[in-house]
Amino acid sequence: MKAWAKARALWAVAPGVAEIREETLAAPAPDQLLVRTLATGISRGTERLVHAGRVPEGQWETMRAPLQDGNFPFPVKYGYAAVGRVEAGPAERLGQRVFCLHPHQDLFLAPAAMCHAVPDGVPDRRAVLAANLETALNITWDAAPLPGERILVIGAGVVGLLAAWLMARIPGTVVTVVDTDEGRRPVAEQLGARFALPEDGPDEQELIVHASANPAGLRQALSHAAFEARILEASWFGDRAVSLPLGEAFHSRRLTLRSTQVGAVSPVMRHRRSYADRMALALSLLNSPLLDALAGPAIRFDDLPGRMQEILGAPPPGQLAPLCPVITYAS
């Protein structure tokens, strides 16, 4: 192994503009692994805000990805869903397939403790969902759904669908996913949930997870909540202000509205599970082939700069927005 290696990474350099930059890697330190990337996933909600330069200044430190380079707003190397194979490091880890919270880059160094073994039964394209499933797992811990509850998930993005999938596996729950796009119905139903358009959403919901990143969705959550319902806000609005009708039935129904965010392990599990434990659990749950419906389409890394606007923007009329685009890397 040479003392250095060349790597190429995606950088956001201006609103809506990305480019691939080359960098030189140092030799791995004793606590590091050198990882050759197999695939990365794009988290469309967060990365849309990053590439548009809409991360609020007051959240620049909070929103840093674990292995981010550069600083907000630009230039910044961002991302947190990389699957690769270990090329250098301790002998027992050579050749191991790992998931790491690393930006889009073809070869990278990362702390060994941040590189989590991917189970053999989980293919690369599904493994990139690990960060999103970790978020959905934390949402579910925060939500503490009960058997038999009526549960509403507003927003059929990757995190919303994964949260619905987890909660639909609890005996007796009736989980409904609401989204403005009828095209999400087959995926929601495949994952064990019902589907409804916003105008058809069920009332008297005892637990509601809002994950649409649209203020209208949060207002809808308030209108569909049962008496003393719990509403969890899983969206992040960036620099947008959100107006809510808290002067209507919010008080008389004794509703609870709270945030849920993956940066801290849910309090109900915080003293029982570490960050590594939570990620290991998320990776093990990816053994279900049902989740392949969330991963794609596949996009070549070299094509990524020219396609970021297409990937992150609104789809053409009549087309579905991708859920988790999967970036592929030449071997």
For each residue, the residues with C-beta under 8 A, 3 or more apart:
1: 27 34 87 88
2: 5 27
3: 26 27
4: 24 25 26 27
5: 2 24 25 34 107
6: 22 23 24 25 107
7: 22 23 24 25 105 106 107 108
8: 20 21 22 23 105 106 107 301
9: 20 21 23 69 77 103 104 105 106 108
10: 18 19 20 77 79 103 104 105 301 304 305
11: 18 19 20 21 70 75 76 77
12: 17 18 50 51 53 74 75 76 77 78
13: 17 18 19 74 75
14: 17 53 74
15: 51 52 53 74
16: 51 52 308 309
17: 12 13 14
18: 10 11 12 13 51 304 305 308
19: 10 11 13 305
20: 8 9 10 11 301 302 304 305
21: 8 9 11 77
22: 6 7 8
23: 6 7 8 9
24: 4 5 6 7
25: 4 5 6 7 34 107 108 109
26: 3 4 29 109
27: 1 2 3 4
28: 32 33 34 88 89 109
29: 26 32 109
30:
31: 111 112 113
32: 28 29 89 109 110 111 112
33: 28 86 88 89 93 98 109 110 111 112 115
34: 1 5 25 28 86 87 88 89 107 108 109
35: 82 84 85 86 87 98 100 102 107 108 109 110 115
36: 84 85 87 106 107 329
37: 40 82 83 84 105 106 107 108 301 329
38: 83 84 85 97 124 328 329 331
39: 82 83 124 125 127 128 326 327 328 329
40: 37 79 81 82 83 102 103 104 105 128 301 326 327 329
41: 81 128 129 131 132 295 324 325 326 327
42: 47 79 81 104 311 312 324 325 326 327
43: 46 47 79 80 81 131 132 158 324
44: 47 48 157 158 311 312 321 322 323 324 325
45: 48 49 157 159 213 235 236
46: 43 49 50 63 236
47: 42 43 44 50 51 78 79 312
48: 44 45 51 52 312
49: 45 46 52 54 55 236 238
50: 12 46 47 53 54 55 63 72 76 78
51: 12 15 16 18 47 48 78 308 312
52: 15 16 48 49 312
53: 12 14 15 50 72 73 74
54: 49 50 238 239
55: 49 50 59 60 63 72 73 238 239
56: 59 60 238 239
57: 60 72
58:
59: 55 56 62 63
60: 55 56 57 63 64 71 72
61: 64
62: 59 263
63: 46 50 55 59 60 72
64: 60 61 68 72
65: 68 78 79 80 101 103
66: 80 101 102 114
67: 80 100 101 102 103 108 110 114
68: 64 65 76 77 78 103
69: 9 76 77 103
70: 11 74 75 76 77
71: 60 76
72: 50 53 55 57 60 63 64 76
73: 53 55 76
74: 12 13 14 15 53 70
75: 11 12 13 70
76: 11 12 50 68 69 70 71 72 73
77: 9 10 11 12 21 68 69 70 103 104 105
78: 12 47 50 51 65 68 103
79: 10 40 42 43 47 65 82 102 103 104
80: 43 65 66 67 101 102 103 131
81: 40 41 42 43 99 101 128 129 130 131 132 324
82: 35 37 39 40 79 99 100 101 102 103 104 105 108 128
83: 37 38 39 40 97 98 99 100 118 124 127 128
84: 35 36 37 38 97 98 100 108
85: 35 36 38 95 96 97 98
86: 33 34 35 89 93 94 95 96 97 98 115
87: 1 34 35 36 94 107
88: 1 28 33 34 94
89: 28 32 33 34 86 93 94 112
90: 93 94 112
91: 94
92:
93: 33 86 89 90 96 112 115
94: 86 87 88 89 90 91
95: 85 86
96: 85 86 93 117
97: 38 83 84 85 86 117 118 124 127
98: 33 35 83 84 85 86 115 116 117 118
99: 81 82 83 115 116 118 127 128 130 279 283
100: 35 67 82 83 84 108 110 114 115 116
101: 65 66 67 80 81 82 114 131
102: 35 40 66 67 79 80 82 105 108 110
103: 9 10 40 65 67 68 69 77 78 79 80 82 108
104: 9 10 40 42 77 79 82 301 304 327
105: 7 8 9 10 37 40 77 82 102 108
106: 7 8 9 36 37 301 329
107: 5 6 7 8 25 34 35 36 37 87
108: 7 9 25 34 35 37 67 82 84 100 102 103 105
109: 25 26 28 29 32 33 34 35
110: 32 33 35 67 100 102 114 115
111: 31 32 33 114 115
112: 31 32 33 89 90 93 115
113: 31 276
114: 66 67 100 101 110 111
115: 33 35 86 93 98 99 100 110 111 112
116: 98 99 100 130 276 279 280 283
117: 96 97 98 283
118: 83 97 98 99 122 124 127 130 283
119: 122 283 284 286 287
120:
121: 287
122: 118 119 126 127 283 286 287
123: 126 127
124: 38 39 83 97 118 127 128
125: 39 128 292 295 296 298 326
126: 122 123 129 286 289 291 292 295
127: 39 83 97 99 118 122 123 124 130 283 286
128: 39 40 41 81 82 83 99 124 125 131 295 324 326
129: 41 81 126 132 133 158 162 286 291 294 295 324
130: 81 99 116 118 127 133 134 279 282 283 286
131: 41 43 80 81 101 128 134 135 282
132: 41 43 81 129 135 136 158 159 162 294 324
133: 129 130 136 137 162 282 285 286 291
134: 130 131 137 138 262 278 279 282
135: 131 132 138 139 159 162 234 262
136: 132 133 139 140 159 162 163 165 166
137: 133 134 140 141 166 278 281 282 285
138: 134 135 141 142 260 261 262 265 266 278
139: 135 136 142 143 159 163 209 211 232 234 260
140: 136 137 143 145 163 166 167
141: 137 138 144 265 266 268 269
142: 138 139 232 258 260 266 267 268
143: 139 140 163 167 207 209 230 232 260
144: 141 268
145: 140 149 151 167 170 173 207
146: 149 170 173 207
147: 170 171 172 173
148: 171 172 173
149: 145 146 170 172 173 174 206 207
150: 173 174 176 202 204 205 206 207 226
151: 145 164 167 173 174 175 176 205 206 207 208 209
152: 175 176 178 201 202 205 207 208 209 221 224
153: 156 160 161 163 164 167 175 176 177 178 193 208 209 211
154: 160 177 178 179 201 208 209 210 211 212 217 218 220 221
155: 159 160 178 179 210 211 212 213 214 217 235
156: 153 160 161 177 178 179 181 184 187 188 195
157: 44 45 160 161 211 212 213 323
158: 43 44 129 132 161 162 294 323 324
159: 45 132 135 136 139 155 162 163 211 234
160: 153 154 155 156 157 163 164 177 179 209 211 212 234
161: 153 156 157 158 164 165 177 184 187 188 191 193 294 323
162: 129 132 133 135 136 158 159 165 166 291 294
163: 136 139 140 143 153 159 160 166 167 209 211 234
164: 151 153 160 161 167 168 175 177 188 191 192 193 209
165: 136 161 162 168 169 191 192 193 290 291
166: 136 137 140 162 163 169 285
167: 140 143 145 151 153 163 164 170 173 175 207
168: 164 165 173 175 191 192 193
169: 165 166 192
170: 145 146 147 149 167 173
171: 147 148
172: 147 148 149
173: 145 146 147 148 149 150 151 167 168 170
174: 149 150 151 194
175: 151 152 153 164 167 168 192 193 194
176: 150 151 152 153 193 194 195 196 201 202 205
177: 153 154 156 160 161 164 184 188 193 194 195 196
178: 152 153 154 155 156 195 196 197 198 201 217 220
179: 154 155 156 160 184 188 195 197 198 212
180: 197 198
181: 156 184 320 321
182: 185 197
183: 186 320
184: 156 161 177 179 181 187 188 195 320
185: 182 188 189 195
186: 183 189 190
187: 156 161 184 190 191 293 294 323
188: 156 161 164 177 179 184 185 191 193 194 195
189: 185 186 192 193 194 195
190: 186 187 290 293
191: 161 164 165 168 187 188 290 293
192: 164 165 168 169 175 189
193: 153 161 164 165 168 175 176 177 188 189
194: 174 175 176 177 188 189
195: 156 176 177 178 179 184 185 188 189
196: 176 177 178 200 201 202
197: 178 179 180 182 200 201
198: 178 179 180 201 216 217 220
199:
200: 196 197
201: 152 154 176 178 196 197 198 220 224
202: 150 152 176 196 205 224
203: 224 226
204: 150 224 226
205: 150 151 152 176 202 208 224 225 226 229
206: 149 150 151 226 229 230
207: 143 145 146 149 150 151 152 167 229 230 232
208: 151 152 153 154 205 221 224 225 229 230 231 232
209: 139 143 151 152 153 154 160 163 164 231 232 234 260
210: 154 155 217 218 221 231 232 233 234 235
211: 139 153 154 155 157 159 160 163 217 234 235
212: 154 155 157 160 179 216 217 218 235
213: 45 155 157 217 235 236 237
214: 155 217 218 235
215: 218 219 237 240 242 243 244
216: 198 212 219 220
217: 154 155 178 198 210 211 212 213 214 220 221 235
218: 154 210 212 214 215 221 222 231 233 235 242 244
219: 215 216 222 223 244 245
220: 154 178 198 201 216 217 223 224
221: 152 154 208 210 217 218 224 225 231
222: 218 219 225 231 244 245 246 248 249 250 255 257
223: 219 220 249
224: 152 201 202 203 204 205 208 220 221
225: 205 208 221 222 229 231 253 255
226: 150 203 204 205 206 229 253
227: 253 254
228: 253 254 255 256
229: 205 206 207 208 225 226 253 255 256
230: 143 206 207 208 255 256 258
231: 208 209 210 218 221 222 225 255 256 257 258
232: 139 142 143 207 208 209 210 258 259 260
233: 210 218 257 258 259 260
234: 135 139 159 160 163 209 210 211 260 261
235: 45 155 210 211 212 213 214 217 218
236: 45 46 49 213 261
237: 213 215 240 241 242
238: 49 54 55 56
239: 54 55 56
240: 215 237
241: 237
242: 215 218 237
243: 215
244: 215 218 219 222 250
245: 219 222 248 250
246: 222 250 251
247: 250
248: 222 245
249: 222 223 252 253 255
250: 222 244 245 246 247 253 255 257
251: 246 254
252: 249
253: 225 226 227 228 229 249 250
254: 227 228 251
255: 222 225 228 229 230 231 249 250
256: 228 229 230 231
257: 222 231 233 250
258: 142 230 231 232 233
259: 232 233
260: 138 139 142 143 209 232 233 234 266
261: 138 234 236 264
262: 134 135 138
263: 62
264: 261 270
265: 138 141 269 270 273 274 275 278
266: 138 141 142 260 269 270
267: 142 270
268: 141 142 144
269: 141 265 266 272 273 278
270: 264 265 266 267 273
271:
272: 269
273: 265 269 270 277 278 281
274: 265 277 278
275: 265 278 279
276: 113 116 279 280
277: 273 274 280 281
278: 134 137 138 265 269 273 274 275 281 282
279: 99 116 130 134 275 276 282 283
280: 116 276 277 283 284
281: 137 273 277 278 284 285
282: 130 131 133 134 137 278 279 285 286
283: 99 116 117 118 119 122 127 130 279 280 286
284: 119 280 281 287
285: 133 137 166 281 282 288
286: 119 122 126 127 129 130 133 282 283 291
287: 119 121 122 284
288: 285 291
289: 126 292
290: 165 190 191 293
291: 126 129 133 162 165 286 288 294 295
292: 125 126 289 295
293: 187 190 191 290 323
294: 129 132 158 161 162 187 291 323 324
295: 41 125 126 128 129 291 292 323 324 326
296: 125 322 323 324 325 326
297: 322 325 326
298: 125 325 326 327 328
299: 303 304 307 311 325 326 327 328
300: 303 304 327 328 330
301: 8 10 20 37 40 104 106 304 327 328 329 330
302: 20
303: 299 300 306 307
304: 10 18 20 104 299 300 301 307 308 327
305: 10 18 19 20 308
306: 303
307: 299 303 304 310 311
308: 16 18 51 304 305 311 312
309: 16 312 313
310: 307 313
311: 42 44 299 307 308 322 325
312: 42 44 47 48 51 52 308 309
313: 309 310
314: 321
315: 319 320 321 322
316: 319
317:
318:
319: 315 316
320: 181 183 184 315
321: 44 181 314 315
322: 44 296 297 311 315 325
323: 44 157 158 161 187 293 294 295 296
324: 41 42 43 44 81 128 129 132 158 294 295 296
325: 41 42 44 296 297 298 299 311 322
326: 39 40 41 42 125 128 295 296 297 298 299
327: 39 40 41 42 104 298 299 300 301 304
328: 38 39 298 299 300 301
329: 36 37 38 39 40 106 301
330: 300 301
331: 38
